[in-house]
């Protein structure tokens, strides 16, 4: 039953009881009580009694209606004001004021049942959002500290090797100088990767939430096979076993080559960086009707549940600033946003000592 209907019923019932009660009282007063006391009531006296009685009962009725209908409104307005002051807890007198001993809404508050339910729900949502906002802010501060640490470390190497090369007191051999330059180049590339992550996540977090994708229709099977081959030949993956499996020989999907390579590389490198040597990493492609499924599974160390829960959360690093980290804490958050930009979804399943599985669903090209 809607509030409008319920309000009309309550108001009509209240007015009916007021009129009926006032009429009965006047009849009792003029026909029974006053004559029994010896008062002779004339027509003028009767009119005066009726007028005074109706006036007094009307004032009493207005007071009762104000208490009955206005009391809950005052409580609701006080609750809304409390929410506007960033106090998302329910009012202190919430239970005692609107709920009876049986735990049910009191009659006059039952009139605004839906409003109270929505306010209670809104209060809970705002309170949860405030807690989440505080957690994200804390994670962001830790992330900033970690990024500062990650940028400072390669910068220290660059400055150190540069100082050695510029030191005129020593004459370095060609091999030594080349070694220093390679280290400087390596650390510079690492800093460039960190800055690219920051730039990309800034793009992904723009107000319009769009990313300029240059999508073309390609064979995702062949593309993924090439990415697996590239990673297999990298020094970091030399002691890991990468396996590629596919059910369909080819499957066409619209995607941006640059960003799709970033998606696949991040997931595979995640399995390499966070697992011991000789871990098996399986890259599997299957056809799920309207979607192409890319599944990257390893038999490594796995992740605890709290890490799985926050893995795609921006600024979540999974390590402290005192722990060495090659990433920005944006890697998997970027992967999720890039997959979503392609109209797909990504999920992760992991258990300690049982490995980790990433599953990406991408919409296939629609046949005309």
QUIVEN-V571229 format. One record per run of one state. SS is the DSSP state (helix for helix, strand for strand, loop for the rest). FROM is the first residue (numbers start at 1). TO is the last residue. If there is no record, write none. Layout:
SS;FROM;TO  SS;FROM;TO
This chain:
loop;1;2  helix;3;36  loop;37;42  helix;43;84  loop;85;93  helix;94;98  strand;99;99  loop;100;104  strand;105;105  loop;106;106  helix;107;110  loop;111;112  helix;113;166  loop;167;173  helix;174;204  loop;205;214  strand;215;219  helix;220;232  loop;233;234  helix;235;237  loop;238;240  strand;241;246  loop;247;251  strand;252;256  helix;257;273  loop;274;279  strand;280;288  loop;289;290  strand;291;298  loop;299;304  helix;305;310  loop;311;330  helix;331;341  loop;342;344  strand;345;351  loop;352;354  strand;355;363  loop;364;368
